[in-house]
Amino acid sequence: MGSFSIWHWLVVGILVLLLFGKGRFSDMMGDVAKGIKSFKKGMAEDDAPTPAPKQIEGQRAPDATPISTPTAEHDKL
């Protein structure tokens, strides 16, 4: 029960040949290589330095609502 007979290996071999065939395996490996190349190219494009955003010179707008600070008179109430 632990090992397979020659007939089992023959059936497995025939199924592998039917699924992948002679040319399918090499085509599949070529597609994998193209995918890896395009992935590396995409990663290299992401690493390109991006220009720094332009800073607008001028005055800063004042805050809309002033923050009140507690005073001694406020604490007495």
FENLIN-V520559 format. One record per run of one state. SS is the DSSP state (a for helix, b for strand, c for the rest). FROM is the first residue (numbers start at 1). LEN is the number of residues. If there is no record, write none. Layout:
[[SS;FROM;LEN] [SS;FROM;LEN]]
This chain:
[[c;1;5] [a;6;41] [c;47;25] [a;72;5] [c;77;1]]
